[in-house]
């Protein structure tokens, strides 16, 4: 007998509202999730939760996330301690909850590990409460601007939802150039 997926759970990560998307940022401890989220908040995106996200399955089958009431508005940053996002950035920097539309997994960069460089493969899905949510993996290494990469990942996701894939377009152009003998 198949067991039904739970209707609520807790996830370790941060949740922001960006470009109309609920974006869950996950990854190993110390990889830079909170620092990236702070940069994104400073750029005008909305903060929902840091470190702990309560997720639940809504009646319409969407996974929705929010902060635990105890830690709502707070973020922990190594070297600075606990900060209150609402007090620092104002009410407009806060959202209380959001459906989760995209998962960004920050992964430590390894020289020998192969990452998709062309975008030919569709992103893998993250399974939350039995629901599949698109996930993009971003390798983290010194010198990479993770906040900018997260913003671009959101825009890429929105393009894909509209049916546009840059990798498909460049492949089409390449095929056309080869066929024309260029």
N, C-alpha and C positions, 0 to 999 in steps of 0.2 A: 504494500500500500504506500503510495506516494505521500510524503509529508508536505504540508503547505509551507511556503516560505513565511518567515515571521513578518509581522506588519510594522515592527519598529526595531531599531538597533542603535548602536553607537559606533561611530567611525572616528579613527584618529586622523585628523587632517584639518584643513582650513577651508572655509566656504565664503565665496565672494559673489557679488552680482556684477557681471561685466557684459556690456553690449547686449543687454537683454537676456543673458544666459546665467544660470546658476552654475558656478564653476567650483568644483571640489578639488583642492590641491592636496595630494597625498605623497608620501615618500618616507624614506628612513629618517629617524631622529637626527637633527643637526644638519640636514641637507640644505636648508634655507627656505622652508615653506613660509614661515612667519615673516622673514625679512622680505621675501618676494611679495607677500600679501601687503605688507606695509608700504612698499613702493607703489603697488597698484592702487592702494587707498589714496596715497598722496597724488596720484594721477587722476583721481575723481571716481574710481570704482567704489562700490559699496561693500562694506564689511558686514559679515553675518556671524562668523564664528572662527575661533582659533583653537587648535589642538584637539578639541572634542566637538563632534557634530552629531546631534541627535537626528536620526533619519526615521521617517515613517512613510508608509505607503498610503497615499490618499485614495479616496473612493474611486477616482478616475484612473488609478493604476500608476500614477506618477510618484516618483521618490522625491520627497521634500525634506530639506534640512533646515535646522535651526540650532542656535546655541543653547546649552543648558542655562537655565535662569541664573544660576549662581555665577557663571563666568561671562554672561552676556555683556558685550562692549569691551571686554578685556582681552589683551594679547600679551604673551610672554616673549620677551626678546633677550637673548643672552647678552649680558653686559649692561642692559638698561633695566631689566626686571620686568615687573608687570606695568603695563600702561593701559589707559582707558581711551579707546579710539573715539568715543563720543565726545569726551572732554577735550581732546586734542584737535580733532578735525570737525566737530560739530555734528548735529543731528542728520544733516544731509549725507554724511559718510556712512550711515548705518541702514541696514535692512534687517528686519526681524527674522525672515525666513525666505526660502526660495525653492522652487523645484530644482532638482539637480539635472542639468542638461549635458554636462561635459565633465569628465574627470581628467585632470592633468597629474600624471605620475612623474615626479622628479626622480631621476635615477643617476647614480654616480657614474661619471664617464669612465670607461675602461678602454684603453688603447686597442686591445685585442677584440673587443666586442663590436660587432657590426651593427650599426644603426641604419635605418632606412633613410637614405640621403635624397632620394628622388620623389618620395611620396607616392610611389606606385601601389603600395599596399595600403588598404584601408586600415584605419586604427582598430586596435583590438577593443573589445568591450570589457567593462568592469561590471561584475554582477553584484548588485545591491538589492537586498530584500527580494531576490528572485527576478529582478528587472535588469535588463541589459542597458547600460549607459555607455555611450562612446567614450573611449579613453585614448589620449595621446601621451606618449612618453617623451620627456625632454631630458636629454643628458645634461648633467650639471658638471661644469669644470671651471676652474679659475678663469676670469676674464669674460665669461659669457653673461650677458644681461638677461637674467632669467625672467624678470618682470616683462620686458619687451617680448621675449619669446612666448610667454603665456598669452599676452595680448594678441600676438600674431596667430597663435594656435587657435584662439577663439574665432578670429576672423577666417582662418582656414576652415574651421568647423562650419561656420555660417555659410561660406561658399559651397562647401560640400553638400549642405542641406538644400541649397538652391540647384544642385546638380553640376556645379563647376569644379573641375579638378585641373589645376595647373599642369600636373604631370601628364594628364591625358592630352591637354592642348599641345604641350611641347612634343609629345610623341607623335601626334597628328602632323605637326609642322615638319618634324624630322622625316616621317614617312613620305610626306608630300615632296620635300626637297630631294630625297633619294629617288623617288619616282620620276621627278623632273630632271634628274641627272646633275644636280648642283654639287 
